[in-house]
């Protein structure tokens, strides 16, 4: 606890509190007690993966940014109907795979949501025009999503 990475995470959770309007507003949106959020933002406790996901979803920030500080705080919204159509196709393919595959033991909706998050991450990196793709950051996001799916399907 209280390493540089944890302190940075706490600061980013504090930013998420401001995005939500207040700590109590974030608590209401996430179902996480305000006191617990305070402990996270001050670096006294490390949040669980499920808490990070809830905070990111409630505030619209990217999970990569919340966990690592890398990238943009929020994922840019889809700009065109074509982008939204692509996202629906990706979601439906992932949902179908999870429903029909014996290898995927996760809830189809949870699997599709996680898969879509990974797709959005890759699109964000592609659209950012960055010449270098941070393979380590991508691997961390995939590992985080995998652990989340394993936890949710257990």
N, C-alpha and C positions, 0 to 999 in steps of 0.2 A: 504494500500500500504506500501511497504518497511518493511514488517515484515520479520522475518527470512525465512519463506517459500517463500515469494516473492523474497527476495535477492537471495536465492538458485536457484529459477527459472531463475532469471536474469543471474546468473553465468552459468547455464546450456545452456541458449540461447546463451551466449557468446561462449561457447564451440561449439555449433552448427554452429556459424559463422565461427569458425576455421575449422570445418569439411567441410563446404561448400567451403572453400578457402578464403573467405572474407565476410564482411558484405554485400557488394554490390552483391556478387555472391549469397548469401542467399536471398537477396531481389529479385533478378532476378528469382530465382528458385521458390520462394513462392508467388511472386506478392505483397509482403508487402514492403512498402517504407523503405529505408535504415534508415531514421530518426526515423521511428516507431520502427524498430528493435533496434536501439541505445537506445531509451527510455525503451524498454523492458529489454535489457541487463544491463542497469544501474539502473533498479528498479524504474524508474520514472512513468511507467504505467504498468498495468497488462494486459497481452494479453488475447484476447477472446479465447474461445475454438477452434474456426475455425483457428485462427492464430497458436495455439499450434499444431493442427493436421497438418497444412501446413508445419510448421518447422520440425516436426518429420518425415513426409513423404519425404521432400526434402533432409534430411540428413541421413535418415535410422536409426535414433535412436528410441527406443521404447517410446511410449507415456507415459507409466508409469514412466520411468526414467526421461523424460523431466518434468513431472508434480510434481513428488515426490522425485526424486533422489534415489528411491529404485530400485534395480535390476541392470541389465547391461545397459550401454548406447545404445547398439544396439542389436537387436534380432539376434541370430546366424542364418545364412542361413540354409535352409534345407540341410541335409547331404546326403540324399539318394533319389533315384527315388521313393522309397516307401513312404517317407515323403511327397514328392511333390504330389504323387498320393492321399494320404490322404487329403492333403490341398485342392485339386481339388474337392474331394468328399464332404468335409465340405462346400466349397463355393457353389457347385451346389445344395446341400440340402437347404442351407439358401436362395439361390436365388429362388428356386422353392417354398419354404414356403412363402416367401414374395410376390411372384407373385400370388399364389393361395389362400392365407389366407386372409380372410376379416379382421382379427384381426390386421394384420401388415399393417400399413398405410404408410410405408416408400417406397422409390424407391427400387426395388429389388436389384440393383447393390450396392447401398449404404448400404442396410441391410446386404447383403452378405459380403461386405468388412469389415464392423464392426464386424460381427459375426466371420469372419476369423481372425481378429485381436485378438478377445477374445480367440479363439482357440489357436493361436500362443502364447498368454500370458500363458495360462494353460500348454501348452507343454513346454514352457521355464521353468516354475516353476517345472514341473515334471522332466525335464532333468537336472536341476541344482543340483539334489540330496539333496535338502534341505529337512530336516525332517519335518520342520514346513511350512505349507502353510499359508501365510499371508492373512487371510480372509478379513480383513479390506482393504488392498490394492486391492484385487480382486473386492471387492464391489465398491470401488472408480472407478476402471476402467469400470465396468459395468454401474455405474451411469453416468460416463462421456460419454460413448458410447450411452446410452439411451438418454441423453440430446441432443447429436449431431444428432441422428436420428430424434428426435422430432423437432428440429430446422430445419433440412433439409427437412422434410416432411410438414412443415407448409406453 
